[in-house]
Amino acid sequence: MDNTSSLDGWASELRSGILPLAVLAQLKSPQYSSSLIQVLEQRGLLLDPGALAPLLRRLEKQKLLTGNWDQTGNRPRKYYALSEAGAEALKQLNGDWQNVMQELQQLIEGDGSQ
């Protein structure tokens, strides 16, 4: 049995679970979705570029992002930035992520005592 192929799905699931945190962290300064895709793909955090648009819409609907249209150029483009609520959510999610990483590292290292 090829363990690599059976683990590919788990690795993908792990990346998709942290994608909202990665997007919020990247939007400390306004960006277009195309630049977000580029950065997240380069970091290996975005395996399906088609997953970004629905996530951006959801984060905007939750008021964690602001989306503004740039009318300059040949076609309008929407750029996104972290809202005040998004900055707070980023801070909280980052703290949660740090705690999860620490607990997981302890389990991996065999310090799973209760």
C-alpha positions as CSV (number, residue, x, y, z in Angstrom):
1,M,0.0,0.0,0.0
2,D,1.3,3.4,-0.9
3,N,1.2,5.6,2.2
4,T,2.0,8.8,0.3
5,S,-1.2,8.7,-1.8
6,S,-3.4,7.8,1.2
7,L,-1.9,10.8,3.1
8,D,-2.4,13.3,0.3
9,G,-6.1,13.8,1.2
10,W,-5.2,14.4,4.9
11,A,-2.5,17.0,4.0
12,S,-5.0,18.7,1.7
13,E,-7.6,18.7,4.5
14,L,-5.1,20.2,7.0
15,R,-4.3,23.0,4.5
16,S,-7.9,23.8,3.8
17,G,-8.6,24.0,7.6
18,I,-5.9,26.7,8.1
19,L,-6.8,28.6,4.9
20,P,-9.0,31.2,6.7
21,L,-6.2,32.0,9.1
22,A,-3.7,32.3,6.3
23,V,-6.0,34.6,4.3
24,L,-6.6,36.9,7.3
25,A,-2.9,37.0,8.0
26,Q,-2.1,38.0,4.4
27,L,-4.7,40.8,4.3
28,K,-3.1,43.1,6.9
29,S,-2.6,45.2,3.8
30,P,-5.1,45.4,1.0
31,Q,-4.7,42.8,-1.9
32,Y,-6.4,41.6,-4.9
33,S,-7.5,38.0,-5.0
34,S,-5.0,37.2,-7.7
35,S,-2.1,38.3,-5.5
36,L,-3.5,36.3,-2.6
37,I,-3.7,33.2,-4.8
38,Q,-0.1,33.7,-5.9
39,V,1.3,34.1,-2.3
40,L,-0.8,31.2,-0.9
41,E,0.1,28.9,-3.7
42,Q,3.8,29.7,-3.3
43,R,3.6,28.8,0.4
44,G,1.8,25.6,-0.4
45,L,-1.3,26.7,1.5
46,L,-3.7,26.9,-1.4
47,L,-4.1,23.7,-3.4
48,D,-7.3,24.8,-5.2
49,P,-7.4,28.4,-6.4
50,G,-11.2,28.0,-6.9
51,A,-11.6,27.7,-3.1
52,L,-10.4,31.3,-2.5
53,A,-13.4,33.2,-3.9
54,P,-16.1,31.5,-1.8
55,L,-13.9,31.9,1.3
56,L,-13.4,35.7,0.6
57,R,-17.1,36.1,0.1
58,R,-17.8,34.3,3.4
59,L,-15.2,36.3,5.3
60,E,-16.6,39.5,3.8
61,K,-20.2,38.5,4.7
62,Q,-19.0,37.9,8.3
63,K,-17.5,41.4,8.2
64,L,-14.0,40.1,8.8
65,L,-12.9,41.6,5.5
66,T,-13.8,44.7,3.5
67,G,-14.0,44.5,-0.2
68,N,-13.6,47.6,-2.4
69,W,-13.7,47.9,-6.1
70,D,-10.8,49.5,-8.0
71,Q,-12.3,51.1,-11.1
72,T,-8.9,52.1,-12.6
73,G,-7.6,50.1,-15.6
74,N,-9.4,48.1,-18.2
75,R,-11.7,46.2,-15.9
76,P,-12.8,46.7,-12.3
77,R,-11.0,44.6,-9.7
78,K,-11.9,44.0,-6.1
79,Y,-9.3,44.3,-3.4
80,Y,-9.7,43.0,0.1
81,A,-8.5,44.2,3.5
82,L,-8.8,43.2,7.1
83,S,-11.6,44.9,8.9
84,E,-11.3,45.8,12.6
85,A,-13.3,42.7,13.4
86,G,-11.0,40.8,11.1
87,A,-7.9,42.0,13.0
88,E,-9.4,40.8,16.2
89,A,-10.4,37.5,14.7
90,L,-6.8,37.1,13.4
91,K,-5.4,37.8,16.8
92,Q,-7.8,35.2,18.4
93,L,-7.3,32.6,15.7
94,N,-3.5,33.0,15.8
95,G,-3.6,32.4,19.6
96,D,-5.7,29.3,19.1
97,W,-3.4,28.1,16.3
98,Q,-0.3,28.6,18.6
99,N,-2.1,26.6,21.4
100,V,-3.0,23.8,19.0
101,M,0.5,23.6,17.6
102,Q,2.0,23.4,21.1
103,E,-0.4,20.7,22.2
104,L,0.1,18.7,19.0
105,Q,3.9,19.0,19.3
106,Q,3.7,17.6,22.8
107,L,1.7,14.7,21.5
108,I,4.1,14.1,18.7
109,E,7.1,14.2,21.0
110,G,5.4,11.6,23.3
111,D,4.5,14.0,26.1
112,G,0.8,13.2,26.0
113,S,0.5,12.9,29.8
114,Q,-2.8,14.2,31.1
